[in-house]
Amino acid sequence: MASGRRFLLALCLLAAAAVWGPCFKIPGVTGPPMKRPKPRDKRQELQRCPQKGGIVTRVYTMSPKKPNSAIRKVCRLKLSTGIECIAYIPGEGHSLQEFATVLMRGGRRRDLVGMRYNLCRGARDLQGVVGRRTSRSKYGAEKPSGDEPAAPAKGGKKR
């Protein structure tokens, strides 16, 4: 039964090709398979690199989208490739000024409109977060010395 349907389908396709000529093509059946669209590059300024260096042209603050409320620190950069873009400054406190050299990486900030890049803390002129104890590698913080007692983590589990 199924082979009969296939035969009829093939017969109909041949008849249609005969009537409409060589312009009648079905992708994957009478013609080559359709080409898939290339996925768009979400981080165009990075040009397929993990990080890019740049010079700060302006440091300012932004307010996030609707449910959130804060003052987020951002900066405008001129990258080594000559492209200008904006990047988020992660962590608490910074001493960035105009003409400081920084390292930019990908990383979206969902509550800031158009923010697709983060700065790398602890690289070049952007110091690491002072006193950071958790997730230190993300914020360029030094390992605390064993002399001082360990303070409880901010927002950690309560017993």
QUIFEN-V194525 format. One record per helix or strand of 3 or more residues. SS is the DSSP state (h for helix, s for strand). FROM is the first residue (numbers start at 0). TO is the last residue. Records with the same first field share a line. If there is no record, write none. Layout:
# QUIFEN-V194525
SS=FROM-TO  FROM-TO
This chain:
# QUIFEN-V194525
h=1-22  43-45  135-138
s=50-61  71-78  83-87  100-105  116-118
